[in-house]
Amino acid sequence: MTLVLAALLVALFAQELPPPPQIDAPANVVLANDPGRCSASGLILGVPAARDFAGGHAITASRGDGLPMSDPFPRGDTVIFWTVTDAAGQTATANQYIKVNDTEPPKIEAPPDIEMTTNDGCFAADVNEGEPVITENCPDSTLGVTAKDAFGREVNAEKHRYPAGITTLTWTLQERTGRGVSATQRIIVKPRNPPAIEAPSDVAAETDRGKCTAFVDVGKPVATDECGVNTITPTRSDGRRRVDMAFPVGRTTITWTATGPSGLTASAEQDVVVKDTEAPVIGDLRIDKSEIWPANDRMVGVKVSYNAADACGGPVTTSLSVTSNGPADWEIVNRHYVDLRAVPDRVYTIRVTAVDAAGNESVGTATVSVKPPKE
């Protein structure tokens, strides 16, 4: 029997086998995930091209991840092994690669803002921040949280203890691919008492020379807060931004506002009163004649030219008056004309008076002489 079996095997292998089959896999596939899933389904894989030389063949496919071919393909790369087997039992393989990209970014919604009062000195302890709402199709992201106060200084959120003021928590969801999204939550911690502020004393000043304004040293307010004062801000009723700018004539109210770390405020007012004490200016005072001749006891008209202006730009009232070294013998026609009698050796002083809206007065004078008669 042994000799017969050996003879049969020799005869079998002596037969010439046909060439092995050949197979070409379908093209590689790249596609996006199904909405809301970390995989893609319903793929059209294509049909491999195969040929054989043994008079018939069969084609099979299997996945590198070991899952059934009908299952969805996960995010990332999956290889498909296509195998052709001919009638002689010979095989050939080709690979097709399926790449599923996750194109759907995750979403994160921070917990609601929290507002509370200090319970540990100037801190709020044992704060329950809550949990963010996360929506992601591929649940393999990393959640992180950072906390910074209003000045940008980092706060240790792991201790659940926050200082008075506003701390911003940034909840960050970081995907394995490096893509991230974030959302913010505010922790507002208020001291038990608001800040207090005392404004400087009211200030009275006079206008600077030649100006309708005055630079005033208003002083500084005193503000206190049990957890510190962040800012002190002045607001002027005249609309100017800073207290080191000139103040106009009249009353200007400065509202000083102290803001604590939690945003609580306190205010106090200071008045700055600037008084216009500078008289108007009489300029270019001239008369059309400084001497009168002949001394014939007749009335002679004299024109008085001038202008009057006030630094504050308000109305200025002017008037003329006359004095002399003799009896009153003149007539004031209007604010720019007077009639003087030509009495020998008479000297007239014409007085121009200007009064501004604040009641400040200035005076200008001009002299007219009457020549004595010729001998």
Beta strands, then each sheet from edge to edge (+ up, - down):
strand 1: 22-24
strand 2: 29-32
strand 3: 39-40
strand 4: 49-51
strand 5: 57-63
strand 6: 73-74
strand 7: 76-86
strand 8: 91-101
strand 9: 107-109
strand 10: 114-117
strand 11: 123-124
strand 12: 133-135
strand 13: 142-148
strand 14: 154-155
strand 15: 162-163
strand 16: 165-174
strand 17: 180-190
strand 18: 196-198
strand 19: 203-206
strand 20: 213-214
strand 21: 222-224
strand 22: 231-236
strand 23: 247-248
strand 24: 250-259
strand 25: 265-275
strand 26: 281-287
strand 27: 291-292
strand 28: 299-309
strand 29: 316-324
strand 30: 330-334
strand 31: 337-341
strand 32: 347-356
strand 33: 361-370
sheet 1: 1+ 4-
sheet 2: 2+ 8+ 7- 5+
sheet 3: 3+ 6-
sheet 4: 9+ 12-
sheet 5: 10+ 17+ 16- 13+ 14-
sheet 6: 11+ 15-
sheet 7: 18+ 21-
sheet 8: 19+ 25+ 24- 22+
sheet 9: 20+ 23-
sheet 10: 26+ 28- 31+ 30-
sheet 11: 27+ 33+ 32- 29+
end
